[in-house]
Amino acid sequence: MKLSKELYPEAEKYREWVNNQLTIGKELLYLTQADVRNIQITHEEILDLTEKALVAYSKKNVDMPAKIGIHPLHETFYHAMPAYAPEAFAAGIKWGSCYPGNSRKYGYPQAEGLIIFNDHLSGIPIAILDCIYVTEIRTAAVTYASIKKLANPYTKTFGMIGCGVEGRQHVKNIEQVLPKLKEIYVYDIFEEAVDHLIKDLQPGLKAKIIKAASLEELVRKSEVIASATVITEQPEPKIKDEWIEGGKTILLCDCHSLYEDKTIKRADKYLVDSIEQHELLKGYGYYPYGLPDIYAETGEVVGESKKGRENNAELIVCNNVGMAVEDMYVVRSLFDKALTNGVGRKLPL
């Protein structure tokens, strides 16, 4: 997908504005994780940008190849994630890694990475920024966008599997898309993570956060279930098919890692964010039993070219592994805000 002639004049104006703040070709903006976290962007803005990215991808209005990866150690990966969104004047690449053992071995977070953001008219890099906060907020926003179309709007119980960075982000604003919630069940193999989540987030929520005694309790009691755990090289089912009734909405940020194949394949509707991406992951071995028939891409439902939930009996599984185009939409907004408010450091290129 290339920039249209109709958008070119506006793109030139945007480039001129950037060049007045930052000399393109001579400087770039460097944003640390702390810098990025300190840029003021609302939940509503993030959700809107993410929804636009999902729809643009499924309408084929972006240039985004499936992310390729390398896997140096067992259960680790690096992903290279380039994308160009012409309508957002946003082009760049994220280089991110996931090493689940980092905390135990070195005291580092399990996920790390950087984003290079480019001037799409010249190809010149104009920013380098930490990718962790961007990934946190847009990943949760994809789940929220999915919930809006796939969950019963009167849902009273939500379950979050995984209470790390992503799990916390999911729980933090969940009431914005499920306003009728009464109970939020949370579970993690690290009990301390659960305790910290409840202590930190309960004061800001109306729904009661409940520490699930087991995965079974969480799954059986939750109408909508999200999971953000380690993506294992092959599924390691910990959730039994018999625990899952019709009517549930299951939202995956971790492929099929936790669920039995028969659960995934009996869904009334099975969605993915990117068919191309999941076909590539299948080639890597992440889906040894194959993928189910895909009803739609998430962006098709968000953009309403395909129907979402049609009745309260449907079992719906939505598998969103994350896309670079989501990063680029959000980064464009953060970059503009950083320039406007003098956040970050200008470095010679």
ChimeraX attribute file (.defattr): number of C-alpha atoms within 10 A of each C-alpha:
attribute: neighborCount
match mode: 1-to-1
recipient: residues
	/A:1	11
	/A:2	11
	/A:3	17
	/A:4	11
	/A:5	9
	/A:6	8
	/A:7	12
	/A:8	14
	/A:9	11
	/A:10	13
	/A:11	21
	/A:12	13
	/A:13	11
	/A:14	14
	/A:15	17
	/A:16	14
	/A:17	13
	/A:18	18
	/A:19	15
	/A:20	11
	/A:21	14
	/A:22	18
	/A:23	16
	/A:24	19
	/A:25	15
	/A:26	13
	/A:27	18
	/A:28	22
	/A:29	23
	/A:30	20
	/A:31	23
	/A:32	17
	/A:33	14
	/A:34	11
	/A:35	15
	/A:36	24
	/A:37	15
	/A:38	11
	/A:39	16
	/A:40	11
	/A:41	14
	/A:42	9
	/A:43	13
	/A:44	11
	/A:45	13
	/A:46	21
	/A:47	21
	/A:48	15
	/A:49	21
	/A:50	28
	/A:51	24
	/A:52	19
	/A:53	27
	/A:54	26
	/A:55	22
	/A:56	22
	/A:57	23
	/A:58	21
	/A:59	13
	/A:60	10
	/A:61	17
	/A:62	24
	/A:63	17
	/A:64	21
	/A:65	17
	/A:66	20
	/A:67	21
	/A:68	15
	/A:69	18
	/A:70	11
	/A:71	14
	/A:72	10
	/A:73	8
	/A:74	10
	/A:75	15
	/A:76	20
	/A:77	19
	/A:78	19
	/A:79	17
	/A:80	17
	/A:81	22
	/A:82	24
	/A:83	23
	/A:84	25
	/A:85	25
	/A:86	20
	/A:87	18
	/A:88	19
	/A:89	22
	/A:90	23
	/A:91	28
	/A:92	26
	/A:93	21
	/A:94	25
	/A:95	19
	/A:96	20
	/A:97	19
	/A:98	19
	/A:99	20
	/A:100	19
	/A:101	14
	/A:102	13
	/A:103	12
	/A:104	10
	/A:105	8
	/A:106	9
	/A:107	9
	/A:108	13
	/A:109	15
	/A:110	18
	/A:111	19
	/A:112	16
	/A:113	16
	/A:114	18
	/A:115	25
	/A:116	21
	/A:117	25
	/A:118	22
	/A:119	21
	/A:120	19
	/A:121	14
	/A:122	10
	/A:123	12
	/A:124	16
	/A:125	20
	/A:126	26
	/A:127	24
	/A:128	21
	/A:129	23
	/A:130	23
	/A:131	23
	/A:132	20
	/A:133	17
	/A:134	21
	/A:135	23
	/A:136	16
	/A:137	20
	/A:138	25
	/A:139	24
	/A:140	26
	/A:141	26
	/A:142	28
	/A:143	25
	/A:144	24
	/A:145	20
	/A:146	25
	/A:147	25
	/A:148	17
	/A:149	19
	/A:150	28
	/A:151	28
	/A:152	20
	/A:153	15
	/A:154	11
	/A:155	18
	/A:156	18
	/A:157	21
	/A:158	26
	/A:159	27
	/A:160	26
	/A:161	24
	/A:162	22
	/A:163	27
	/A:164	18
	/A:165	18
	/A:166	23
	/A:167	24
	/A:168	23
	/A:169	20
	/A:170	25
	/A:171	24
	/A:172	17
	/A:173	17
	/A:174	20
	/A:175	18
	/A:176	13
	/A:177	18
	/A:178	21
	/A:179	14
	/A:180	15
	/A:181	20
	/A:182	16
	/A:183	18
	/A:184	28
	/A:185	23
	/A:186	32
	/A:187	24
	/A:188	22
	/A:189	13
	/A:190	11
	/A:191	11
	/A:192	10
	/A:193	19
	/A:194	23
	/A:195	15
	/A:196	14
	/A:197	21
	/A:198	19
	/A:199	11
	/A:200	11
	/A:201	15
	/A:202	17
	/A:203	11
	/A:204	9
	/A:205	16
	/A:206	14
	/A:207	19
	/A:208	15
	/A:209	23
	/A:210	16
	/A:211	18
	/A:212	20
	/A:213	12
	/A:214	12
	/A:215	21
	/A:216	15
	/A:217	16
	/A:218	24
	/A:219	25
	/A:220	15
	/A:221	20
	/A:222	23
	/A:223	22
	/A:224	24
	/A:225	25
	/A:226	26
	/A:227	24
	/A:228	25
	/A:229	21
	/A:230	18
	/A:231	21
	/A:232	16
	/A:233	19
	/A:234	17
	/A:235	20
	/A:236	13
	/A:237	13
	/A:238	12
	/A:239	16
	/A:240	15
	/A:241	15
	/A:242	9
	/A:243	14
	/A:244	19
	/A:245	15
	/A:246	14
	/A:247	19
	/A:248	24
	/A:249	28
	/A:250	26
	/A:251	27
	/A:252	23
	/A:253	22
	/A:254	19
	/A:255	26
	/A:256	21
	/A:257	24
	/A:258	21
	/A:259	17
	/A:260	16
	/A:261	19
	/A:262	12
	/A:263	18
	/A:264	21
	/A:265	16
	/A:266	15
	/A:267	21
	/A:268	16
	/A:269	21
	/A:270	22
	/A:271	25
	/A:272	23
	/A:273	24
	/A:274	22
	/A:275	16
	/A:276	14
	/A:277	20
	/A:278	21
	/A:279	16
	/A:280	16
	/A:281	20
	/A:282	15
	/A:283	12
	/A:284	14
	/A:285	14
	/A:286	21
	/A:287	21
	/A:288	14
	/A:289	12
	/A:290	13
	/A:291	16
	/A:292	16
	/A:293	12
	/A:294	13
	/A:295	17
	/A:296	21
	/A:297	22
	/A:298	31
	/A:299	27
	/A:300	21
	/A:301	23
	/A:302	23
	/A:303	17
	/A:304	12
	/A:305	13
	/A:306	13
	/A:307	14
	/A:308	22
	/A:309	21
	/A:310	11
	/A:311	11
	/A:312	12
	/A:313	13
	/A:314	18
	/A:315	23
	/A:316	24
	/A:317	23
	/A:318	28
	/A:319	24
	/A:320	23
	/A:321	19
	/A:322	20
	/A:323	26
	/A:324	26
	/A:325	29
	/A:326	26
	/A:327	28
	/A:328	29
	/A:329	27
	/A:330	24
	/A:331	24
	/A:332	19
	/A:333	17
	/A:334	20
	/A:335	24
	/A:336	15
	/A:337	16
	/A:338	21
	/A:339	18
	/A:340	11
	/A:341	11
	/A:342	11
	/A:343	20
	/A:344	19
	/A:345	16
	/A:346	19
	/A:347	14
	/A:348	10
	/A:349	14
